[in-house]
Amino acid sequence: MALNLEVEWLKPVPLRDGRSEQLIYAANFDSIPKRSGVYVFARKFGKLMVPIYIGQTENFRGRIKTHLYNNVP
């Protein structure tokens, strides 16, 4: 039995300073899809991207909001 996978790598969603929203980081949530899949939180060091956390979700936008809103200063 063959496993048939479809993989799509989306552009990274940049985080910005979230202090004006009383968050550590904020993002443009409209650019994050609501579909399911696997996501990676990573840090960029020059051209190098280093994964910090890898997760899966049924709703990217909702999950990323949860990560950001649960990390208030």
C-alpha positions as CSV (number, residue, x, y, z in Angstrom):
1,M,0.0,0.0,0.0
2,A,1.4,3.4,-1.0
3,L,1.1,6.5,1.1
4,N,0.2,9.5,-1.0
5,L,1.1,12.8,0.6
6,E,0.7,16.4,-0.5
7,V,3.2,18.8,1.0
8,E,3.1,22.6,0.7
9,W,5.6,24.9,2.4
10,L,4.2,28.4,3.0
11,K,6.2,31.5,3.4
12,P,7.2,32.3,7.0
13,V,4.8,34.6,8.9
14,P,7.0,37.4,10.4
15,L,6.3,38.3,14.0
16,R,6.5,41.9,15.2
17,D,6.9,43.6,18.5
18,G,3.5,43.1,20.3
19,R,3.9,45.6,23.1
20,S,1.3,48.0,21.7
21,E,-1.2,45.0,21.9
22,Q,0.2,44.0,25.3
23,L,1.8,40.9,23.8
24,I,5.4,39.8,23.5
25,Y,5.0,39.2,19.7
26,A,2.1,39.9,17.3
27,A,1.4,38.8,13.7
28,N,-0.8,39.6,10.8
29,F,-3.4,36.9,11.4
30,D,-5.1,37.5,8.1
31,S,-2.0,36.1,6.4
32,I,-2.3,32.8,8.3
33,P,-4.6,30.1,6.8
34,K,-7.3,28.4,8.9
35,R,-6.6,24.9,7.5
36,S,-4.9,22.0,9.3
37,G,-1.3,20.9,9.1
38,V,2.2,21.0,10.7
39,Y,3.8,24.3,11.7
40,V,7.3,25.4,12.8
41,F,8.2,28.2,15.2
42,A,11.8,29.1,14.3
43,R,14.4,31.8,14.9
44,K,16.4,33.3,12.1
45,F,20.1,33.8,12.6
46,G,21.4,35.4,9.4
47,K,20.4,32.9,6.6
48,L,20.0,30.1,9.1
49,M,16.6,29.1,10.4
50,V,16.6,27.1,13.7
51,P,13.4,25.3,14.7
52,I,12.3,26.1,18.3
53,Y,9.0,24.2,18.2
54,I,7.2,22.0,15.7
55,G,3.4,21.3,16.2
56,Q,0.3,20.1,14.3
57,T,-3.1,21.7,14.3
58,E,-6.5,21.6,12.8
59,N,-6.5,25.4,12.4
60,F,-3.2,27.3,11.9
61,R,-4.6,30.7,12.6
62,G,-6.3,29.7,15.8
63,R,-3.3,27.8,17.1
64,I,-0.8,30.6,16.4
65,K,-3.2,33.1,18.1
66,T,-3.2,30.7,21.1
67,H,0.6,30.6,21.2
68,L,0.9,34.4,21.0
69,Y,-1.9,35.4,23.4
70,N,-0.8,32.9,26.0
71,N,2.6,34.6,26.2
72,V,1.7,38.0,27.6
73,P,4.4,40.1,29.3
